[in-house]
C-alpha cells in the first residue's frame, strides 16, 4: 500500500489522461470550418474545447474516486471472508482473488504468508484518503491542461488556416511523444515505432470521432 501510494498516478494513467484530453480538444477544434471561420467562430471553438475538457476532466476524476471506493470495498469484503474462514478455505479465497498470472506462481507457502499478513493488518481506515483526492485532482488537471497546446496557435495568429495546421502538428507531436513514453515504460526495444503507431492511431481516432458527430 505504501509503495502504491507514493505515485498518485502511474505512467500509463498519466499518459492516458493526456491522450483523452488531447483527442477531445482536437476533435472540437477540428470541427471548425476554416473557410468560414471568423474571430468569433474561433473563439467559440476554443471555449467549447476548454469547456468540453473541463467537463470530461470532472467526470473522469469522479469516476476515479468511485472506482477506488468500489475496489476497496470489494477488497474489504474479501478480507472479512478470509479472516472468518479456516486456513484452507482462506488460501483458496486468496488464490481466486489473485490475477491469473500471479496465481499460477503462488504456491501454498506464498498463500499462507498472505493469509497471515492479512490477519495481522490493523482495522480498515476510510475508503478515501488525501492521496486519492490528489490523484483525482491530478486527473482533472491533466485532461484540462492537455487542451492548451492545441488551442495556443489560435491565440497567437489571426490566420485560422495557419493556426489549424500548427494545432494539428502539435497534436500529432504530442501523440508521438505519448506513444514513445508508453513504449519506453513497457520496455519495447523500439519505442520510436510505438510513438509512430500512437500518432497514427490517434489521428484515426480523431477522424472517427469527428465522423460520428463527436
Backbone as ProteinMPNN parsed JSONL, in Angstrom:
{"seq_chain_A": "XXXXXXXXXXXXXXXXXXXXXXXXXXXXXXXXXXXXXXXXXXXXXXXXXXXXXXXXXXXXXXXXXXXXXXXXXXXXXXXXXXXXXXXXXXXXXXXXXXXXXXXXXXXXXXXXXXXXXXXXXXXXXXXXXXXXXXXXXXXXXXXXXXXXXXXXXXXXXXXXXXXXXXXXXXXXXXXXXXXXXXXXXXXXXXXXXXXXXXXXXXXXXXXXXXXXXX", "coords_chain_A": {"N_chain_A": [[0.827, -1.203, 0.0], [1.932, 1.255, 0.839], [3.994, 1.738, -1.048], [2.47, 1.834, -3.352], [1.003, 4.149, -2.991], [2.85, 6.114, -3.172], [3.136, 7.069, -5.713], [0.873, 8.921, -7.289], [-0.471, 8.626, -9.703], [0.123, 6.167, -12.074], [2.515, 5.859, -14.843], [1.098, 4.973, -17.171], [-1.557, 5.69, -16.598], [-1.274, 8.489, -16.386], [-0.408, 9.242, -18.988], [-2.548, 8.265, -20.46], [-4.682, 9.897, -19.594], [-3.822, 12.375, -20.554], [-3.923, 11.832, -23.286], [-6.692, 11.379, -23.636], [-7.737, 13.955, -23.076], [-6.395, 15.418, -25.047], [-7.315, 14.297, -27.482], [-10.028, 14.896, -27.288], [-9.926, 17.721, -27.341], [-8.729, 18.201, -29.852], [-10.681, 17.125, -31.49], [-12.881, 18.856, -31.105], [-11.81, 21.358, -31.872], [-11.104, 20.66, -34.464], [-13.523, 20.529, -35.727], [-14.031, 23.017, -36.572], [-14.834, 25.176, -39.203], [-12.623, 26.159, -41.481], [-12.799, 27.693, -43.795], [-14.931, 29.413, -43.417], [-14.428, 30.575, -41.018], [-14.448, 33.099, -38.661], [-13.155, 35.513, -36.258], [-14.944, 35.327, -34.142], [-16.111, 32.81, -34.453], [-13.855, 31.216, -34.122], [-13.212, 31.843, -31.471], [-15.462, 30.795, -30.172], [-15.089, 28.07, -30.725], [-12.736, 27.55, -29.309], [-13.546, 28.075, -26.684], [-15.463, 26.087, -26.482], [-13.857, 23.801, -26.693], [-12.291, 24.002, -24.377], [-14.333, 23.989, -22.431], [-15.448, 21.462, -22.891], [-13.33, 19.76, -22.148], [-13.037, 20.491, -19.499], [-15.447, 19.526, -18.445], [-15.171, 16.782, -19.082], [-12.831, 16.177, -17.661], [-13.725, 16.561, -15.026], [-15.725, 14.581, -14.823], [-14.151, 12.295, -15.25], [-12.431, 12.407, -13.041], [-14.248, 12.088, -10.908], [-15.215, 9.542, -11.512], [-12.888, 8.098, -11.12], [-12.602, 8.265, -8.333], [-14.932, 6.925, -7.573], [-14.403, 4.383, -8.636], [-12.199, 3.701, -7.082], [-13.338, 3.563, -4.503], [-15.143, 1.459, -4.927], [-13.408, -0.712, -5.538], [-11.899, -0.903, -3.176], [-13.879, -1.429, -1.317], [-14.683, -3.928, -2.208], [-12.302, -5.357, -1.743], [-12.209, -5.218, 1.042], [-14.447, -6.67, 1.746], [-13.631, -9.167, 0.835], [-11.439, -9.55, 2.537], [-12.72, -9.823, 5.02], [-14.056, -12.221, 4.629], [-11.893, -13.951, 4.325], [-10.691, -13.748, 6.846], [-12.606, -14.865, 8.476], [-12.71, -17.458, 7.687], [-11.509, -20.891, 7.69], [-8.028, -22.021, 7.554], [-7.419, -23.439, 5.123], [-9.626, -22.815, 3.441], [-9.353, -20.07, 3.428], [-6.927, -19.713, 2.071], [-7.697, -20.63, -0.454], [-9.573, -18.694, -1.156], [-7.929, -16.435, -1.339], [-6.232, -17.2, -3.431], [-8.086, -17.336, -5.535], [-8.712, -14.682, -5.783], [-6.441, -13.491, -6.748], [-4.68, -12.111, -9.602], [-4.616, -13.969, -12.664], [-2.071, -14.522, -13.794], [-0.468, -14.169, -11.61], [-1.487, -15.917, -9.734], [-0.779, -18.454, -10.699], [1.84, -18.582, -10.016], [1.923, -18.534, -7.312], [2.462, -20.476, -4.597], [1.54, -22.84, -1.959], [2.984, -21.917, 0.311], [3.391, -19.177, -0.216], [0.732, -18.303, -0.35], [-0.108, -18.853, 2.229], [1.532, -17.128, 3.625], [0.459, -14.691, 2.742], [-2.087, -14.898, 3.843], [-1.53, -14.839, 6.617], [-0.332, -12.33, 6.875], [-2.472, -10.776, 6.189], [-4.222, -11.29, 8.292], [-2.822, -10.004, 10.274], [-3.083, -7.357, 9.759], [-3.991, -3.961, 10.638], [-7.177, -2.519, 11.687], [-9.545, -1.442, 9.137], [-9.209, 1.736, 7.503], [-10.514, 4.948, 6.421], [-12.387, 4.86, 3.338], [-11.57, 6.564, 1.314], [-8.727, 8.604, 0.995], [-6.347, 11.315, 1.528], [-4.442, 11.132, -0.571], [-5.952, 9.939, -2.555], [-7.814, 11.895, -3.282], [-6.016, 13.768, -4.209], [-5.01, 12.411, -6.412], [-7.331, 12.322, -7.996], [-7.63, 15.06, -8.454], [-5.311, 15.431, -9.92], [-5.899, 13.963, -12.23], [-8.01, 15.505, -13.267], [-6.634, 17.925, -13.81], [-4.711, 17.077, -15.696], [-6.306, 16.359, -17.905], [-7.499, 18.826, -18.506], [-5.307, 20.593, -18.873], [-4.117, 19.471, -21.11], [-5.544, 20.534, -23.161], [-4.558, 23.058, -23.839], [-2.058, 23.17, -25.451], [-3.102, 22.601, -27.976], [-4.846, 24.688, -28.553], [-3.351, 26.989, -28.368], [-2.031, 27.942, -30.807], [-4.154, 29.294, -32.088], [-4.439, 31.478, -30.537], [-2.221, 32.932, -31.038], [-2.109, 33.772, -33.658], [-4.039, 35.4, -36.221], [-4.701, 34.127, -38.477], [-6.67, 31.657, -39.334], [-6.428, 29.279, -40.813], [-3.651, 28.807, -40.852], [-3.223, 28.583, -38.108], [-4.699, 26.266, -37.605], [-3.176, 24.346, -38.96], [-0.801, 24.388, -37.462], [-1.863, 23.629, -35.018], [-2.745, 20.991, -35.516], [-0.278, 19.82, -36.109], [1.021, 20.062, -33.65], [-0.653, 18.44, -32.121], [-0.237, 15.918, -33.318], [2.473, 15.649, -32.759], [2.399, 15.54, -29.926], [0.941, 13.192, -29.589], [2.768, 11.386, -30.665], [4.886, 11.651, -28.797], [3.599, 10.737, -26.511], [3.093, 8.06, -27.22], [5.746, 7.211, -27.524], [6.675, 7.491, -24.883], [5.031, 5.6, -23.611], [5.959, 3.311, -24.895], [8.614, 3.164, -23.981], [8.141, 2.838, -21.258], [6.892, 0.361, -21.262], [8.973, -1.191, -22.009], [9.659, -1.701, -24.66], [11.722, -2.582, -27.425], [11.998, -0.792, -29.495], [10.949, 2.087, -29.03], [10.394, 4.276, -30.624], [8.902, 3.343, -32.746], [6.556, 2.712, -31.433], [5.727, 5.278, -30.79], [5.201, 6.323, -33.349], [3.123, 4.652, -34.172], [1.211, 5.313, -32.239], [0.744, 8.01, -32.876], [-0.376, 7.748, -35.431], [-2.614, 6.139, -34.818], [-3.973, 7.813, -33.038], [-4.632, 9.936, -34.755], [-6.411, 8.629, -36.482], [-8.42, 7.953, -34.65], [-9.359, 10.484, -33.929], [-10.433, 11.331, -36.407], [-12.46, 9.428, -36.689], [-14.095, 9.985, -34.471], [-14.895, 12.584, -35.132], [-16.257, 12.047, -37.505], [-18.405, 10.659, -36.513], [-19.835, 12.591, -35.372], [-18.873, 13.635, -33.031]], "CA_chain_A": [[0.0, 0.0, 0.0], [2.773, 2.439, 0.936], [4.655, 1.962, -2.327], [1.463, 2.185, -4.359], [0.506, 5.492, -2.766], [3.899, 7.09, -3.423], [2.877, 7.633, -7.032], [-0.572, 9.099, -7.33], [-0.939, 8.043, -10.961], [1.239, 5.528, -12.753], [2.738, 6.466, -16.163], [0.038, 4.649, -18.125], [-2.707, 6.533, -16.275], [-0.981, 9.883, -16.725], [-0.399, 9.406, -20.44], [-3.917, 8.023, -20.946], [-5.494, 11.087, -19.341], [-3.396, 13.4, -21.509], [-4.446, 11.465, -24.609], [-8.132, 11.636, -23.642], [-7.949, 15.388, -23.201], [-5.884, 15.876, -26.341], [-8.219, 13.873, -28.553], [-11.252, 15.683, -27.166], [-9.669, 19.086, -27.791], [-8.504, 18.185, -31.301], [-11.962, 16.852, -32.132], [-13.704, 20.067, -31.078], [-11.172, 22.372, -32.717], [-11.135, 20.176, -35.831], [-14.853, 20.741, -36.304], [-14.1, 24.398, -37.026], [-14.761, 25.351, -40.657], [-11.61, 27.183, -41.739], [-13.212, 28.555, -44.9], [-15.894, 30.421, -42.97], [-14.139, 30.906, -39.623], [-14.028, 34.426, -38.239], [-12.627, 35.525, -34.89], [-15.993, 34.904, -33.219], [-16.236, 31.354, -34.579], [-12.657, 30.636, -33.495], [-13.353, 31.991, -30.021], [-16.46, 29.832, -29.715], [-14.494, 26.739, -30.776], [-11.774, 27.427, -28.207], [-14.33, 27.971, -25.446], [-16.091, 24.767, -26.484], [-12.817, 22.805, -26.405], [-11.954, 24.093, -22.957], [-15.491, 23.547, -21.656], [-15.58, 20.017, -23.057], [-12.316, 19.093, -21.347], [-13.38, 20.724, -18.09], [-16.499, 18.57, -18.089], [-14.626, 15.432, -19.139], [-11.903, 16.031, -16.545], [-14.5, 16.41, -13.801], [-16.344, 13.251, -14.848], [-13.103, 11.288, -15.105], [-11.959, 12.453, -11.659], [-15.278, 11.489, -10.054], [-15.228, 8.106, -11.785], [-11.703, 7.534, -10.466], [-12.924, 8.111, -6.911], [-15.934, 5.865, -7.457], [-13.722, 3.117, -8.873], [-11.369, 3.422, -5.91], [-14.227, 3.13, -3.418], [-15.68, 0.137, -5.273], [-12.352, -1.712, -5.422], [-11.527, -1.086, -1.767], [-14.995, -2.098, -0.655], [-14.583, -5.339, -2.611], [-11.174, -5.94, -1.028], [-12.553, -5.359, 2.46], [-15.37, -7.801, 1.859], [-12.806, -10.365, 0.699], [-10.639, -9.695, 3.756], [-13.593, -10.339, 6.075], [-14.303, -13.639, 4.349], [-10.659, -14.68, 4.608], [-10.462, -13.758, 8.296], [-13.602, -15.707, 9.143], [-12.624, -18.819, 7.15], [-10.365, -21.675, 8.171], [-6.81, -21.762, 6.798], [-7.513, -23.957, 3.76], [-10.603, -22.012, 2.7], [-8.8, -18.725, 3.268], [-5.934, -19.753, 0.996], [-8.419, -20.75, -1.72], [-10.152, -17.388, -1.451], [-6.851, -15.546, -1.768], [-5.794, -17.644, -4.76], [-9.115, -16.964, -6.513], [-8.733, -13.224, -5.941], [-5.22, -13.037, -7.396], [-4.662, -12.158, -11.071], [-4.283, -15.318, -13.129], [-0.636, -14.686, -13.995], [0.152, -14.222, -10.286], [-1.986, -17.105, -9.04], [-0.053, -19.655, -11.133], [3.168, -18.56, -9.392], [1.78, -18.539, -5.857], [2.304, -21.799, -4.018], [0.934, -22.869, -0.621], [3.721, -21.087, 1.268], [3.096, -17.772, -0.501], [-0.656, -18.035, 0.031], [-0.176, -18.854, 3.692], [2.122, -15.87, 4.063], [-0.532, -13.639, 2.5], [-3.162, -15.049, 4.825], [-1.062, -14.383, 7.927], [-0.159, -10.874, 6.845], [-3.814, -10.201, 6.182], [-4.747, -11.383, 9.658], [-2.085, -9.089, 11.141], [-3.342, -5.963, 9.387], [-4.887, -3.216, 11.538], [-8.531, -2.3, 11.188], [-9.598, -0.587, 7.944], [-9.403, 3.169, 7.652], [-11.531, 5.473, 5.497], [-12.29, 4.345, 1.975], [-10.836, 7.543, 0.523], [-7.795, 9.414, 1.757], [-5.795, 12.52, 0.899], [-3.806, 10.804, -1.846], [-6.98, 9.631, -3.556], [-8.343, 13.163, -3.77], [-4.955, 14.385, -5.005], [-4.986, 11.706, -7.694], [-8.481, 12.803, -8.764], [-7.297, 16.414, -8.903], [-4.318, 15.284, -10.972], [-6.611, 13.54, -13.435], [-8.726, 16.674, -13.778], [-5.674, 18.879, -14.364], [-4.097, 16.524, -16.906], [-7.26, 16.449, -19.002], [-7.716, 20.23, -18.855], [-4.073, 21.196, -19.371], [-3.826, 18.949, -22.447], [-6.266, 21.358, -24.136], [-3.896, 24.315, -24.185], [-1.162, 23.136, -26.62], [-3.868, 22.55, -29.218], [-5.532, 25.956, -28.817], [-2.409, 28.111, -28.344], [-1.826, 28.572, -32.123], [-5.262, 30.188, -32.42], [-4.266, 32.692, -29.74], [-1.016, 33.627, -31.476], [-2.265, 34.292, -35.011], [-5.409, 35.59, -36.68], [-4.884, 33.28, -39.652], [-7.259, 30.416, -38.812], [-5.885, 28.128, -41.538], [-2.295, 28.579, -40.341], [-3.356, 28.096, -36.734], [-5.17, 24.883, -37.649], [-2.052, 23.486, -39.345], [0.082, 24.281, -36.305], [-2.58, 22.879, -33.993], [-2.692, 19.568, -35.875], [1.111, 19.379, -35.982], [1.273, 19.916, -32.215], [-1.391, 17.262, -31.663], [0.477, 14.722, -33.78], [3.706, 15.577, -31.982], [2.073, 15.084, -28.58], [0.574, 11.78, -29.695], [4.014, 10.64, -30.845], [5.61, 11.638, -27.53], [2.874, 9.859, -25.595], [3.384, 6.688, -27.625], [7.156, 6.945, -27.214], [6.767, 7.296, -23.438], [4.427, 4.304, -23.301], [6.857, 2.273, -25.374], [9.744, 3.053, -23.056], [7.657, 2.284, -19.988], [6.597, -1.052, -21.475], [10.212, -1.905, -22.284], [9.804, -2.067, -26.067], [13.068, -2.365, -27.957], [11.973, 0.34, -30.425], [9.838, 2.975, -28.63], [10.045, 5.199, -31.711], [7.818, 2.723, -33.502], [5.337, 2.887, -30.629], [5.31, 6.667, -30.954], [4.622, 6.489, -34.69], [1.832, 3.957, -34.172], [0.276, 6.097, -31.436], [0.373, 9.198, -33.642], [-1.294, 7.325, -36.487], [-3.856, 5.689, -34.197], [-4.672, 8.991, -32.523], [-5.217, 10.662, -35.887], [-7.572, 7.858, -36.925], [-9.48, 8.085, -33.647], [-9.938, 11.825, -34.066], [-11.268, 11.341, -37.61], [-13.652, 8.619, -36.425], [-14.965, 10.742, -33.55], [-15.483, 13.69, -35.889], [-17.222, 11.479, -38.457], [-19.592, 10.219, -35.749], [-20.509, 13.78, -34.85], [-18.343, 13.963, -31.716]], "C_chain_A": [[0.868, 1.263, 0.0], [3.44, 2.76, -0.383], [3.663, 2.417, -3.378], [1.015, 3.633, -4.21], [1.573, 6.546, -2.974], [3.697, 7.782, -4.762], [1.377, 7.705, -7.226], [-1.174, 8.505, -8.592], [0.268, 7.407, -11.638], [1.384, 6.104, -14.158], [1.634, 6.187, -17.167], [-1.191, 5.515, -17.872], [-2.466, 7.971, -16.689], [-1.052, 10.111, -18.227], [-1.794, 9.215, -21.017], [-4.79, 9.254, -20.75], [-5.125, 12.215, -20.292], [-3.958, 13.106, -22.896], [-5.942, 11.719, -24.7], [-8.408, 13.12, -23.871], [-7.521, 15.921, -24.543], [-6.838, 15.529, -27.468], [-9.531, 14.647, -28.498], [-11.05, 17.094, -27.706], [-9.491, 19.152, -29.295], [-9.816, 17.966, -32.039], [-12.822, 18.106, -32.211], [-13.118, 21.13, -31.998], [-11.232, 21.96, -34.186], [-12.479, 20.342, -36.512], [-15.02, 22.155, -36.849], [-13.949, 24.46, -38.544], [-13.806, 26.5, -40.962], [-12.067, 28.177, -42.805], [-14.113, 29.692, -44.426], [-15.597, 30.937, -41.572], [-13.704, 32.358, -39.475], [-13.529, 34.353, -36.811], [-13.669, 35.021, -33.895], [-16.151, 33.385, -33.254], [-15.041, 30.646, -33.928], [-12.772, 30.698, -31.983], [-14.344, 30.977, -29.469], [-15.901, 28.409, -29.715], [-13.522, 26.524, -29.632], [-12.493, 27.29, -26.875], [-14.977, 26.596, -25.348], [-15.076, 23.68, -26.143], [-12.457, 22.814, -24.936], [-13.102, 23.592, -22.094], [-15.673, 22.047, -21.724], [-14.579, 19.279, -22.173], [-12.502, 19.344, -19.855], [-14.416, 19.71, -17.624], [-15.952, 17.146, -18.059], [-13.66, 15.177, -17.976], [-12.632, 15.824, -15.236], [-15.131, 15.024, -13.723], [-15.3, 12.163, -14.593], [-12.582, 11.24, -13.671], [-12.961, 11.796, -10.711], [-15.327, 9.979, -10.261], [-14.019, 7.407, -11.17], [-11.98, 7.292, -8.982], [-13.939, 6.985, -6.699], [-15.299, 4.489, -7.656], [-12.861, 2.712, -7.694], [-12.213, 2.905, -4.755], [-14.752, 1.72, -3.694], [-14.63, -0.956, -5.059], [-11.979, -1.96, -3.958], [-12.651, -1.744, -0.975], [-14.973, -3.594, -0.974], [-13.45, -6.028, -1.851], [-11.478, -6.144, 0.455], [-13.51, -6.521, 2.676], [-14.606, -9.114, 1.749], [-12.0, -10.612, 1.971], [-11.484, -10.264, 4.901], [-13.86, -11.826, 5.878], [-13.069, -14.476, 4.674], [-10.453, -14.816, 6.111], [-11.418, -14.698, 9.028], [-13.539, -17.163, 8.686], [-11.472, -19.575, 7.807], [-9.205, -21.502, 7.201], [-6.917, -22.229, 5.35], [-8.459, -23.133, 2.905], [-10.075, -20.61, 2.435], [-7.781, -18.687, 2.14], [-6.606, -19.874, -0.373], [-9.026, -19.406, -2.122], [-9.089, -16.416, -1.97], [-6.388, -15.907, -3.173], [-6.786, -17.228, -5.835], [-9.121, -15.465, -6.785], [-7.507, -12.698, -6.677], [-5.385, -13.024, -8.916], [-4.135, -13.519, -11.532], [-2.78, -15.531, -13.26], [0.136, -14.698, -12.683], [-0.232, -15.513, -9.57], [-1.197, -18.352, -9.42], [1.332, -19.725, -10.505], [3.113, -18.674, -7.881], [1.524, -19.955, -5.355], [1.684, -21.72, -2.638], [1.652, -21.959, 0.377], [3.425, -19.607, 1.055], [1.678, -17.419, -0.076], [-0.808, -17.989, 1.548], [0.435, -17.572, 4.253], [1.169, -14.7, 3.868], [-1.633, -13.698, 3.542], [-2.735, -14.513, 6.182], [-0.863, -12.877, 7.968], [-1.507, -10.171, 6.852], [-4.417, -10.209, 7.582], [-4.073, -10.374, 10.586], [-2.345, -7.622, 10.827], [-4.216, -5.276, 10.428], [-6.259, -3.05, 10.911], [-8.545, -1.337, 10.014], [-9.805, 0.879, 8.288], [-10.491, 3.652, 6.711], [-11.313, 4.943, 4.088], [-11.493, 5.279, 1.063], [-9.953, 8.383, 1.434], [-7.289, 10.595, 0.954], [-5.206, 12.212, -0.47], [-4.821, 10.497, -2.937], [-7.573, 10.913, -4.137], [-7.29, 13.914, -4.596], [-4.86, 13.731, -6.376], [-6.138, 12.159, -8.582], [-8.229, 14.209, -9.293], [-6.266, 16.368, -10.027], [-4.942, 14.867, -12.293], [-7.312, 14.726, -14.08], [-7.761, 17.642, -14.464], [-5.038, 18.366, -15.648], [-5.025, 16.654, -18.11], [-7.426, 17.895, -19.463], [-6.471, 20.838, -19.488], [-3.742, 20.71, -20.78], [-4.574, 19.714, -23.532], [-5.387, 22.474, -24.687], [-2.909, 24.224, -25.345], [-1.897, 23.163, -27.948], [-4.476, 23.906, -29.562], [-4.575, 27.146, -28.866], [-2.192, 28.727, -29.725], [-2.93, 29.553, -32.503], [-5.193, 31.498, -31.628], [-3.102, 33.538, -30.228], [-1.122, 34.211, -32.875], [-3.742, 34.432, -35.351], [-5.723, 34.757, -37.917], [-5.374, 31.909, -39.184], [-6.676, 29.185, -39.497], [-4.483, 27.789, -41.044], [-2.344, 28.017, -38.93], [-3.792, 26.641, -36.7], [-4.031, 23.935, -38.02], [-1.093, 23.299, -38.175], [-0.568, 23.435, -35.203], [-2.523, 21.379, -34.267], [-1.28, 19.01, -35.732], [1.469, 19.158, -34.508], [0.586, 18.668, -31.679], [-0.68, 15.974, -32.067], [1.774, 14.544, -33.006], [3.467, 15.07, -30.572], [1.678, 13.611, -28.574], [1.824, 10.909, -29.848], [4.768, 10.535, -29.521], [4.932, 10.727, -26.51], [3.137, 8.394, -25.936], [4.814, 6.294, -27.319], [7.324, 6.67, -25.723], [6.168, 5.957, -23.02], [5.327, 3.148, -23.734], [8.043, 2.07, -24.46], [9.316, 2.429, -21.736], [7.396, 0.786, -20.108], [7.848, -1.873, -21.788], [10.376, -2.345, -23.724], [11.211, -1.729, -26.566], [13.129, -1.137, -28.867], [10.799, 1.264, -30.075], [9.46, 3.99, -29.688], [8.897, 4.647, -32.544], [6.493, 2.871, -32.751], [4.807, 4.302, -30.764], [4.637, 6.9, -32.292], [3.239, 5.846, -34.755], [0.798, 4.752, -33.392], [-0.177, 7.342, -32.179], [-0.636, 8.843, -34.729], [-2.641, 6.904, -35.911], [-4.658, 6.863, -33.661], [-5.332, 9.793, -33.629], [-6.462, 9.953, -36.404], [-8.734, 8.01, -35.954], [-10.154, 9.448, -33.741], [-10.858, 11.888, -35.269], [-12.559, 10.553, -37.389], [-14.622, 9.371, -35.53], [-15.648, 11.883, -34.278], [-16.536, 13.184, -36.863], [-18.508, 11.052, -37.784], [-20.322, 11.4, -35.113], [-20.023, 14.197, -33.494], [-17.769, 15.372, -31.66]], "O_chain_A": [[0.593, 2.217, -0.729], [3.46, 3.916, -0.805], [3.969, 3.281, -4.199], [0.681, 4.279, -5.203], [1.273, 7.74, -2.961], [4.049, 8.951, -4.922], [0.697, 6.683, -7.316], [-2.268, 7.942, -8.554], [1.317, 8.039, -11.761], [0.469, 6.778, -14.632], [1.268, 7.072, -17.94], [-1.801, 6.018, -18.815], [-3.341, 8.608, -17.275], [-1.684, 11.062, -18.686], [-2.184, 9.915, -21.951], [-5.557, 9.618, -21.641], [-5.999, 12.932, -20.781], [-4.413, 14.011, -23.595], [-6.424, 12.216, -25.717], [-9.2, 13.495, -24.736], [-8.193, 16.774, -25.123], [-7.138, 16.37, -28.316], [-10.084, 15.014, -29.535], [-11.894, 17.608, -28.439], [-10.031, 20.044, -29.949], [-10.041, 18.554, -33.097], [-13.421, 18.392, -33.247], [-13.831, 21.73, -32.802], [-11.393, 22.811, -35.061], [-12.566, 20.299, -37.739], [-16.016, 22.463, -37.503], [-13.032, 23.858, -39.103], [-14.13, 27.665, -40.734], [-11.755, 29.366, -42.725], [-14.066, 30.798, -44.965], [-16.41, 31.657, -40.992], [-12.725, 32.793, -40.081], [-13.479, 33.277, -36.215], [-13.323, 34.363, -32.914], [-16.305, 32.749, -32.211], [-15.196, 29.616, -33.272], [-12.468, 29.727, -31.291], [-14.103, 30.37, -28.426], [-16.199, 27.626, -28.813], [-13.481, 25.442, -29.046], [-12.099, 26.484, -26.031], [-15.037, 26.006, -24.269], [-15.383, 22.749, -25.399], [-12.332, 21.759, -24.315], [-12.881, 22.854, -21.134], [-16.016, 21.419, -20.723], [-14.928, 18.293, -21.525], [-12.157, 18.492, -19.036], [-14.285, 19.112, -16.556], [-16.231, 16.389, -17.13], [-13.668, 14.099, -17.381], [-12.215, 15.006, -14.416], [-15.078, 14.37, -12.682], [-15.532, 11.232, -13.822], [-12.32, 10.16, -13.141], [-12.576, 11.039, -9.82], [-15.464, 9.222, -9.3], [-14.115, 6.254, -10.747], [-11.633, 6.242, -8.443], [-13.817, 6.194, -5.764], [-15.617, 3.544, -6.934], [-12.792, 1.536, -7.338], [-11.851, 1.925, -4.103], [-14.798, 0.885, -2.79], [-14.923, -1.998, -4.473], [-11.77, -3.104, -3.554], [-12.394, -2.531, -0.064], [-15.219, -4.423, -0.098], [-13.614, -7.149, -1.37], [-11.05, -7.134, 1.05], [-13.403, -7.26, 3.655], [-14.891, -10.065, 2.476], [-11.891, -11.749, 2.43], [-11.004, -11.1, 5.666], [-13.886, -12.594, 6.839], [-13.178, -15.57, 5.226], [-10.08, -15.886, 6.593], [-11.077, -15.257, 10.07], [-14.239, -18.013, 9.236], [-10.577, -18.974, 8.402], [-9.371, -20.901, 6.14], [-6.545, -21.49, 4.439], [-8.132, -22.788, 1.769], [-10.307, -20.032, 1.373], [-7.764, -17.749, 1.344], [-6.136, -19.285, -1.346], [-8.995, -19.03, -3.294], [-9.326, -15.671, -2.921], [-6.176, -15.027, -4.008], [-6.387, -16.813, -6.923], [-9.486, -15.025, -7.875], [-7.527, -11.574, -7.179], [-6.139, -13.828, -9.463], [-3.308, -14.135, -10.86], [-2.264, -16.585, -12.888], [1.267, -15.181, -12.635], [0.589, -16.125, -8.886], [-0.964, -19.217, -8.576], [1.94, -20.795, -10.46], [4.139, -18.888, -7.235], [0.492, -20.554, -5.657], [1.334, -20.63, -2.186], [1.006, -21.305, 1.196], [3.231, -18.864, 2.017], [1.447, -16.353, 0.495], [-1.559, -17.17, 2.077], [-0.066, -17.002, 5.222], [1.077, -13.819, 4.723], [-2.06, -12.668, 4.064], [-3.502, -13.803, 6.833], [-1.181, -12.224, 8.962], [-1.662, -9.104, 7.446], [-5.048, -9.238, 8.0], [-4.672, -9.936, 11.569], [-1.879, -6.741, 11.549], [-5.079, -5.91, 11.035], [-6.472, -3.398, 9.75], [-7.652, -0.498, 9.898], [-10.496, 1.212, 9.251], [-11.308, 2.856, 6.248], [-10.191, 4.618, 3.699], [-10.818, 4.821, 0.142], [-10.378, 8.818, 2.504], [-7.745, 10.844, -0.162], [-5.443, 12.949, -1.427], [-4.574, 10.767, -4.113], [-7.806, 11.005, -5.342], [-7.624, 14.605, -5.558], [-4.655, 14.411, -7.382], [-5.956, 12.359, -9.783], [-8.569, 14.52, -10.435], [-6.329, 17.157, -10.969], [-4.557, 15.362, -13.353], [-7.22, 14.929, -15.291], [-8.033, 18.122, -15.564], [-4.844, 19.133, -16.591], [-4.588, 17.015, -19.203], [-7.488, 18.164, -20.663], [-6.557, 21.517, -20.511], [-3.149, 21.451, -21.564], [-4.264, 19.558, -24.713], [-5.463, 22.799, -25.872], [-2.902, 25.129, -26.18], [-1.382, 23.685, -28.936], [-4.608, 24.24, -30.74], [-4.95, 28.21, -29.356], [-2.168, 29.954, -29.822], [-2.661, 30.547, -33.176], [-5.809, 32.495, -32.003], [-2.995, 34.715, -29.884], [-0.312, 35.059, -33.25], [-4.585, 33.691, -34.846], [-6.872, 34.689, -38.352], [-4.587, 31.096, -38.697], [-6.45, 28.162, -38.85], [-4.161, 26.618, -40.839], [-1.604, 27.093, -38.592], [-3.318, 25.866, -35.869], [-3.928, 22.842, -37.461], [-0.625, 22.189, -37.921], [0.095, 22.632, -34.546], [-2.28, 20.587, -33.356], [-1.096, 17.875, -35.292], [2.139, 18.184, -34.166], [1.161, 17.926, -30.883], [-0.537, 15.054, -31.261], [2.136, 13.426, -32.639], [4.242, 14.259, -30.066], [2.039, 12.871, -27.66], [1.929, 9.841, -29.245], [5.239, 9.457, -29.159], [5.599, 10.033, -25.743], [3.376, 7.58, -25.044], [5.071, 5.166, -26.899], [8.026, 5.736, -25.335], [6.728, 5.259, -22.175], [5.443, 2.14, -23.037], [8.439, 0.936, -24.19], [10.027, 1.603, -21.165], [7.648, 0.031, -19.169], [7.793, -3.102, -21.827], [11.147, -3.264, -24.002], [11.801, -0.722, -26.175], [14.181, -0.512, -28.999], [9.768, 1.231, -30.746], [8.347, 4.516, -29.676], [8.026, 5.394, -32.991], [5.448, 3.122, -33.352], [3.597, 4.516, -30.843], [3.622, 7.592, -32.369], [2.304, 6.415, -35.317], [-0.353, 4.864, -33.814], [-1.353, 7.7, -32.125], [-1.626, 9.548, -34.923], [-3.688, 7.265, -36.447], [-5.88, 6.907, -33.809], [-6.454, 10.274, -33.472], [-7.458, 10.6, -36.728], [-9.883, 8.174, -36.364], [-11.377, 9.551, -33.643], [-11.954, 12.439, -35.175], [-13.625, 10.962, -37.848], [-15.825, 9.396, -35.79], [-16.837, 12.13, -34.076], [-17.584, 13.808, -37.032], [-19.576, 11.075, -38.395], [-21.31, 11.218, -34.402], [-20.66, 15.022, -32.841], [-17.281, 15.799, -30.613]]}, "name": "protein", "num_of_chains": 1, "seq": "XXXXXXXXXXXXXXXXXXXXXXXXXXXXXXXXXXXXXXXXXXXXXXXXXXXXXXXXXXXXXXXXXXXXXXXXXXXXXXXXXXXXXXXXXXXXXXXXXXXXXXXXXXXXXXXXXXXXXXXXXXXXXXXXXXXXXXXXXXXXXXXXXXXXXXXXXXXXXXXXXXXXXXXXXXXXXXXXXXXXXXXXXXXXXXXXXXXXXXXXXXXXXXXXXXXXXX"}
